[in-house]
Amino acid sequence: MMSHVTFPGELRVVDDVVQAFCDLFRSSGARSVALSGGGTARDCYEELAVRARDWSAISVFFGDERMVPVEHPDSNEGMARQVLLDHVHPAAIHSMVAAGTDGYDAIIRAEPPIDFIHLGLGPDGHTASLFPGSPALAERERFVVETGDDLHPHRRLTFTVPAIERGVLVVVTVAGAEKREALDRVQRGEDVPATRIRAQRVIWLVDEAAAPDAPRSDA
Ligand code: 6PG
C-alpha cells in the first residue's frame, strides 16, 4: 500500500454512514444546506425526514443536478422533495434546474457561504457532477457550470471547486466496498475530482467497507 498523503479533511470511519450523517447535520445547527444526489444521499435524506428537526429556518440548495424535469426519476431535486423536503417544509428550496446555470450562479453568489454542503463520491472519484478530466474542474471564477460526460446520464449543472471551497462545512458520505478504490485514490492524493474538495471544514464519513485499512473513529 502506498503511503497516504495528507488527507483533504477529517476522516471518520463509522459503523453507519447514514446515522453519522444525520447526527452531524443535527449537531451542525446548519441554517443552509446544499443537497447531493445518489443512493447514499437518498438513504441519508430518508433518515433525516424521520428525525424531529425544525426546518422552518433552513434554506435548501443543490450541489448538482441533472438537467431533467423535477418529475423525472433521475432528478436530484425530485428525489430530495419526495423523501425529505415534502415532509419537513424548509424555509426555502432553491431549485437548480429552475434557475439554470447563470441564474444559480447568481443565487449562490448572493447568498452567504452555505453552512453544510453534502457531497458523495462516485466509484470513478467524481463528486457532485465534477467528473474525471472535466474542464469544469479548472473553473476558478464561476460557482455553477454546465457539464456532463459520456459515462453518466444527462447534462448536468454542478457546483465548481470554488463553490465547494466556499462551504462552511462540507460532509462527504462514502459507503460500501464499491467506493474503496476511489477513496483510496483520494487518500493517496491522486488527482481525481474528489481529491480537490477543500472548505473551511471537511469531514468524510466512511464505513469500514469503503475504508478497511483506516483506523476506527469514535464518531
Ligand atoms: C449525482 C450525485 C453524485 C453522487 C455520487 C455517489 O448527482 O449523481 O451528486 O455525485 O453523490 O455519484 O452516488 P451514490 O451514493 O449513489 O454512489
Residues whose N, C-alpha, C, O or C-beta is under 5 A from the ligand:
A	BS01	6PG	S36 G37 G38 G39 T40 A41 D64 L119 G120 L121 G122 T127 A128 S129
